[in-house]
Amino acid sequence: MWNKLEKIISDKGITIYRLGKLTGLGVSVFYNLKSGRIKDVTFQTAIKIADALNVSLDELR
């Protein structure tokens, strides 16, 4: 999931810190995704990320 997420935030010019603020999630969630400590996120988390980035859930898969 991180590879797709990284591309989307890069294309939109959003930092991990900003994404954390937009989603209400701690930046540690995104750093753990990036490092591979978290492989999958919950459905609720995926919805928050998709909503914050204004993308569909399919784009994050």
Secondary structure, DSSP 8 states (H G I E B T S, - for coil): -HHHHHHHHHHHT--HHHHHHHHT--HHHHHHHHHTS-----HHHHHHHHHHHT--HHHH-
